[in-house]
């Protein structure tokens, strides 16, 4: 049984997506690095907001980058397009899992902040 092979137009869409994900991951990594440098350069290690921001940016950057290899494999290889697409989707689901965790942490921080303000 032969697998579906994406055509050139579809491959171009995967290339655009992979490129955008790569640039997004690099941008988030740079922001994370700058926040990490800011955290240590400030001397105020008790203020963990820049550290938390750096960790979140690194985490999002990593999870955004995960499907890029598989998306590029769709373009560069033949006979495994559906397998590569499914692998990319599995990796991309890590992004949403990480996002839910970060959202939960933010909600907890918000509640603690609101309770402290009362």
Residue pairs with C-beta under 8 A, 6 or more apart in sequence:
2 79
3 79
3 80
3 81
3 82
3 83
4 81
4 82
5 78
5 79
5 81
6 14
6 74
6 81
11 74
11 75
14 71
14 72
14 74
14 75
15 71
15 72
15 75
17 71
18 67
18 68
18 71
18 72
18 75
21 64
21 65
21 67
21 68
21 71
22 65
22 68
24 61
24 64
25 61
25 62
25 64
25 65
25 68
26 61
27 61
28 57
28 58
28 60
28 61
28 64
29 57
29 58
29 61
31 53
31 57
32 53
32 54
32 55
32 56
32 57
32 58
32 61
33 54
35 50
35 51
35 53
35 54
35 57
36 50
36 51
36 54
38 50
39 45
39 47
39 48
39 50
39 51
39 54
42 50
56 102
59 98
59 102
60 95
60 98
60 99
60 102
63 91
63 92
63 94
63 95
63 98
64 95
66 91
66 92
66 94
66 95
67 87
67 88
67 89
67 91
67 92
70 84
70 85
70 87
70 88
70 91
71 84
71 88
73 80
73 84
74 81
74 84
74 85
74 88
77 84
